[in-house]
Amino acid sequence: MRSLFVRLFFWFWLTVVLSGGIFFLVAIKTRPEFPPRPPVSFHREQQAGDPTQPGMQQPAPLPPSAVHHPEPPPHGFPGFPLIAQLVIYFVVGGLACYLLAWRLTAPIRRLRRAAQQLAQGDLTARAGFGADARGDEVADLGRDFDRMAEQLEVLMSAQKQLVRDISHELRSPLARLNVALGLARREAPVSAAAAFDRIEQESDRLNQMISELLTLTLLESGSKTLEKKQVDLAALTAEVVHDADFEAAGSGRSVQLMATPVPLLPGNYELLRRALENVVRNAVRYTAPGTVVEVRLEPDGTEQVCLRVRDHGPGVPEDALSAIFKPFFRVAEARDRQSGGTGIGLAITAGTIRHHGGSVTARNLAEGGLEVLIRLPLPVC
């Protein structure tokens, strides 16, 4: 009995049962077994006469079998069986205890629902304990929770706004840097070409990172203005796999697709394409040379579609399986820097899938490698 409501109900009801049992036992023990003897009528006394008077004979005593003894009344209240009284008492007491326990635990259930919403990323979740609520410890806890949630919402909003503003502000100097780089190439000697190429490469990297940051902040803000239309997920996956296989051929790797036809689903085509590209290219980057990255698309029952991307790489530590979908998380700092990863791609994938009502998880396979599972809901017919 882990539930506080169940424990309260049990102990309340047990208290009622014990107190009621003691009450009934005391009432039964102290109740007289026979009612008082009714008074003898005056007519009967005259008829019987006075045996002490002369000439009057004492009536012969009646045999014991002829003497009528009144039946003792049943225990409990008059005219109602004891078992029925106990049943009614226990049922009414149980109902009263149920309502009392439900009333006492209602604020805790409200607080728990708000905490679950906050844990799922809904920063607007509140328990709803106003200043006019009851003034006990549970209400104080609810008000403290609302203040904490409000402060978290303010801090997270400020952080997202800061990242959004910085990303926008970096675009302008980066564009001027590219223009200056083009002008410098014309006047610089040929020996400086390698340095300029390096500057251009880092500039492109920075531009890509800024674009990913803007996309991530857009997804985390929960914007509902993203354009959605019917997307053929099978065709989209085939396009992503074809491009990734072409790029992986230069490093001795390949990507294969095993797809089952699935219905069209509403979504943002560009965001879904980037989400799938991030997962497939990440698998190509870490799979062993000469191996195949397997992409499988199939419906899961009638309500979801599953996309599995499996590589043959070293995998991920078990304690980092859920953290790889967080922004800027790196499993191995040196290896990620060498591969050119920024730590934002999988975060964009997770945000995109959540925005479309799905989920994304990762797991290490027993035979080696990492498998990323993406689930997207199918439209309800």
C-alpha positions in Angstrom: 0.0 0.0 0.0 2.3 2.8 -1.3 -0.6 5.2 -1.8 -1.2 7.7 0.9 -4.9 7.6 0.1 -5.1 3.8 0.6 -3.2 4.0 3.9 -5.4 6.8 5.2 -8.6 5.0 4.2 -7.4 1.7 5.8 -6.4 3.3 9.1 -9.5 5.4 9.3 -11.8 2.4 8.6 -9.9 0.2 11.0 -10.3 2.9 13.7 -14.0 3.1 13.0 -14.4 -0.7 13.1 -12.5 -1.1 16.4 -14.4 1.7 18.1 -17.7 0.4 16.8 -16.9 -3.1 17.9 -16.1 -1.9 21.4 -19.2 0.2 21.5 -21.4 -2.8 20.5 -19.8 -5.1 23.0 -20.3 -2.7 25.8 -23.9 -2.0 24.7 -24.7 -5.8 24.5 -23.1 -6.6 27.9 -24.8 -3.9 29.8 -28.3 -4.5 28.2 -30.8 -6.3 30.5 -31.7 -9.8 29.2 -35.4 -9.6 30.3 -37.8 -6.7 30.3 -39.3 -5.7 33.7 -42.3 -7.9 34.9 -45.7 -6.3 34.0 -47.9 -5.3 36.9 -50.6 -7.7 38.0 -54.1 -6.3 37.3 -56.5 -5.5 40.2 -59.2 -7.8 38.7 -56.9 -10.8 38.7 -56.0 -10.2 42.3 -59.6 -10.1 43.3 -60.3 -13.2 41.3 -57.4 -15.0 42.9 -58.3 -13.9 46.4 -56.2 -13.6 49.4 -54.9 -16.9 50.7 -54.3 -15.5 54.1 -58.0 -14.8 54.6 -60.1 -17.4 56.3 -62.2 -19.6 54.1 -60.0 -18.9 51.1 -57.9 -21.7 49.7 -54.5 -21.2 48.1 -54.5 -22.1 44.5 -52.5 -25.1 43.6 -49.1 -24.2 42.0 -48.8 -24.6 38.3 -46.4 -27.2 36.9 -43.1 -25.8 35.5 -44.1 -26.7 32.0 -47.2 -24.5 32.2 -45.2 -21.5 33.4 -44.6 -19.1 30.5 -41.2 -17.3 30.4 -40.9 -14.4 28.1 -38.2 -14.8 25.3 -35.2 -12.6 25.8 -34.9 -9.8 23.2 -32.2 -10.0 20.6 -29.0 -8.2 21.3 -28.5 -4.8 19.8 -31.2 -2.4 19.0 -34.8 -3.6 19.4 -36.5 -5.0 16.4 -33.3 -5.1 14.2 -30.9 -8.1 13.7 -27.4 -7.6 15.1 -25.6 -8.7 11.9 -27.5 -6.2 9.8 -26.7 -3.5 12.3 -23.0 -4.3 12.1 -23.0 -4.5 8.2 -24.7 -1.1 8.0 -22.3 0.4 10.5 -19.2 -0.9 8.7 -20.5 0.2 5.3 -21.4 3.7 6.4 -18.2 4.1 8.4 -16.2 2.9 5.4 -17.9 5.4 3.1 -17.2 8.2 5.5 -13.6 7.2 5.8 -13.2 7.0 2.0 -14.6 10.5 1.5 -12.3 11.8 4.3 -9.2 10.2 2.9 -10.1 11.4 -0.7 -10.5 14.9 0.6 -7.2 14.9 2.6 -5.1 13.5 -0.4 -6.7 15.7 -3.1 -4.1 18.5 -2.7 -1.3 16.0 -2.9 -2.7 14.6 -6.2 -2.8 18.2 -7.6 0.7 18.8 -6.6 1.9 15.5 -8.1 0.2 16.2 -11.5 1.9 19.6 -11.6 5.2 18.0 -10.8 4.8 15.5 -13.6 3.9 18.2 -16.1 7.0 20.2 -15.0 9.2 17.2 -15.4 7.9 16.7 -18.9 9.0 20.2 -19.9 5.8 22.2 -19.3 7.2 25.2 -17.4 3.7 26.7 -17.2 2.5 23.9 -14.9 1.2 25.1 -11.5 -0.4 23.4 -8.6 -3.0 26.2 -8.2 -2.8 26.9 -4.5 -3.7 30.6 -4.2 -3.5 32.8 -1.2 -7.1 32.1 -0.3 -6.4 28.3 -0.1 -6.5 26.5 3.2 -3.6 27.3 5.4 -2.1 23.9 6.3 1.3 22.4 5.5 0.1 20.9 2.2 -1.2 24.2 0.9 2.1 25.9 1.9 4.0 23.2 0.0 1.8 23.8 -3.1 2.5 27.6 -3.0 6.2 27.0 -2.6 6.1 24.6 -5.6 4.3 27.3 -7.7 6.9 29.9 -6.8 9.7 27.4 -7.7 8.0 26.6 -11.1 7.6 30.3 -11.8 11.2 31.0 -11.1 12.3 28.1 -13.3 10.1 29.4 -16.1 11.7 32.9 -15.9 15.2 31.5 -15.8 14.7 29.1 -18.7 13.0 31.7 -20.8 15.8 34.1 -20.2 18.3 31.5 -21.2 16.5 30.6 -24.4 16.1 34.3 -25.3 19.9 34.8 -24.7 20.8 32.0 -27.0 18.4 33.2 -29.6 19.7 36.8 -29.5 23.3 35.7 -29.6 22.7 33.4 -32.5 21.0 36.2 -34.4 23.7 38.7 -33.5 26.5 36.4 -34.7 25.0 36.1 -38.1 26.0 39.7 -39.1 29.7 39.6 -38.2 30.0 36.1 -39.7 28.6 37.4 -43.0 31.0 40.3 -43.0 33.8 37.9 -42.2 33.0 35.8 -45.3 33.0 39.0 -47.5 36.3 40.1 -46.0 37.7 36.6 -46.6 36.7 36.8 -50.3 38.4 40.2 -50.7 41.6 39.0 -48.9 41.9 36.0 -51.3 42.2 38.3 -54.3 45.1 40.3 -52.9 46.9 37.6 -50.8 49.8 35.6 -52.3 49.3 32.0 -53.3 51.1 30.8 -50.2 48.3 32.0 -48.0 45.7 29.9 -49.7 45.9 27.1 -47.1 45.3 29.5 -44.3 42.3 31.1 -46.1 40.9 27.7 -46.7 41.1 26.9 -43.0 39.4 30.2 -42.1 36.6 29.4 -44.6 36.2 25.9 -43.1 35.9 27.2 -39.6 33.5 30.0 -40.7 31.2 27.4 -42.4 31.3 25.4 -39.2 30.4 28.4 -37.1 27.6 29.2 -39.5 26.2 25.7 -39.3 26.4 25.8 -35.5 24.5 29.0 -35.4 21.8 27.6 -37.7 21.5 24.5 -35.4 21.2 26.8 -32.3 18.4 28.7 -33.9 16.6 25.5 -34.8 17.0 24.2 -31.3 15.7 27.3 -29.6 12.7 27.3 -32.0 11.9 23.7 -31.0 12.4 24.2 -27.3 10.2 27.3 -27.3 7.3 25.0 -28.3 6.3 27.2 -31.3 3.1 26.1 -32.9 3.7 28.2 -36.1 5.8 25.6 -37.8 4.3 24.6 -41.2 3.0 21.1 -41.3 1.8 19.1 -44.3 1.4 15.4 -45.2 4.8 13.8 -45.3 5.7 10.5 -47.0 8.0 9.2 -44.3 9.1 6.2 -46.5 10.2 8.5 -49.4 11.9 10.9 -47.0 13.8 8.1 -45.3 14.9 6.7 -48.7 16.2 10.1 -49.7 18.2 10.5 -46.5 19.6 7.0 -46.8 20.6 7.6 -50.4 22.5 10.7 -49.6 24.2 9.2 -46.5 25.2 6.1 -48.5 26.8 8.2 -51.2 28.8 10.1 -48.6 29.8 6.9 -46.6 31.1 5.2 -49.7 34.3 7.3 -49.6 35.2 5.8 -46.2 34.4 2.2 -46.9 31.0 2.2 -45.2 27.5 1.9 -46.6 23.9 2.5 -45.5 21.0 0.1 -46.3 17.3 0.7 -46.0 14.6 -1.9 -45.3 11.3 -0.1 -45.5 7.6 -1.1 -45.2 5.0 1.2 -46.7 3.5 3.4 -44.0 0.6 6.0 -44.2 1.3 9.7 -44.7 1.6 11.6 -41.4 1.4 15.4 -40.7 4.7 17.0 -40.1 7.3 19.6 -41.0 9.2 18.1 -43.9 12.5 20.0 -43.4 12.6 19.4 -39.7 12.0 15.7 -40.1 14.6 15.5 -42.8 17.2 17.1 -40.6 16.3 14.9 -37.7 16.7 11.7 -39.7 19.9 13.0 -41.3 21.5 13.7 -37.9 20.8 10.1 -36.7 21.9 8.4 -39.9 25.1 10.5 -40.3 25.9 10.0 -36.7 25.7 6.3 -37.2 27.9 6.5 -40.3 30.5 8.5 -38.4 30.9 5.9 -35.6 30.3 2.6 -37.3 33.4 0.5 -38.0 35.0 0.7 -41.5 33.6 -1.9 -43.8 30.3 -2.3 -42.0 26.8 -1.4 -42.9 24.4 1.0 -41.2 21.0 -0.6 -41.1 17.9 1.6 -41.3 14.5 -0.1 -40.8 11.2 1.6 -41.2 8.0 -0.3 -40.3 4.6 0.3 -38.6 4.3 -0.7 -35.0 0.8 -2.0 -34.7 -1.8 0.5 -35.9 -0.9 3.7 -34.0 2.8 4.3 -34.5 5.6 4.0 -37.0 9.1 2.9 -36.0 12.4 4.0 -37.5 15.4 2.0 -36.3 19.0 3.1 -37.1 21.6 0.6 -36.1 25.4 0.9 -36.5 28.4 -1.4 -35.7 30.4 1.0 -33.6 31.6 1.0 -30.0 28.3 2.0 -28.6 27.6 4.5 -25.8 28.1 4.0 -22.0 24.9 2.9 -20.4 24.7 6.0 -18.1 24.9 8.3 -21.2 22.2 6.7 -23.3 19.6 9.4 -22.4 22.1 12.2 -22.2 23.2 12.0 -25.8 20.0 13.8 -26.8 20.9 16.8 -24.7 22.5 19.9 -26.2 26.3 20.0 -26.3 26.7 16.6 -24.6 29.8 14.7 -25.6 30.5 11.1 -24.9 34.2 11.4 -25.7 35.5 15.0 -26.0 38.5 14.2 -28.1 36.7 11.9 -30.5 33.8 14.2 -31.0 36.2 17.1 -31.7 38.1 15.0 -34.2 34.9 14.0 -36.0 33.6 17.5 -36.1 30.5 17.0 -34.0 29.0 20.0 -32.2 26.7 18.0 -29.8 23.5 19.7 -31.1 22.4 17.4 -33.9 20.8 14.7 -31.7 19.3 17.4 -29.5 17.6 18.8 -32.6 16.4 15.2 -33.5 14.9 14.8 -30.0 13.2 18.2 -30.1 11.8 17.6 -33.6 10.4 14.2 -32.7 8.8 15.5 -29.5 7.3 18.4 -31.5 5.6 15.8 -33.7 4.3 13.9 -30.7 6.8 11.0 -30.8 9.7 9.7 -28.8 13.4 8.8 -29.5 15.5 6.4 -27.5 18.9 4.7 -27.8 20.2 1.4 -26.6 23.3 -0.7 -26.8 22.9 -4.1 -28.6 24.3 -7.3 -27.1 26.1 -8.1 -30.4 27.7 -4.7 -30.5 26.7 -1.3 -31.9 24.1 1.3 -31.0 20.5 1.4 -32.1 18.4 4.6 -32.1 14.6 4.0 -32.1 12.3 6.8 -33.3 8.5 6.4 -32.8 6.1 8.7 -34.5 2.3 8.6 -34.1 0.2 7.9 -37.1 -2.9 10.0 -37.9 -6.2 8.8 -36.4 -8.6 7.9 -39.2 
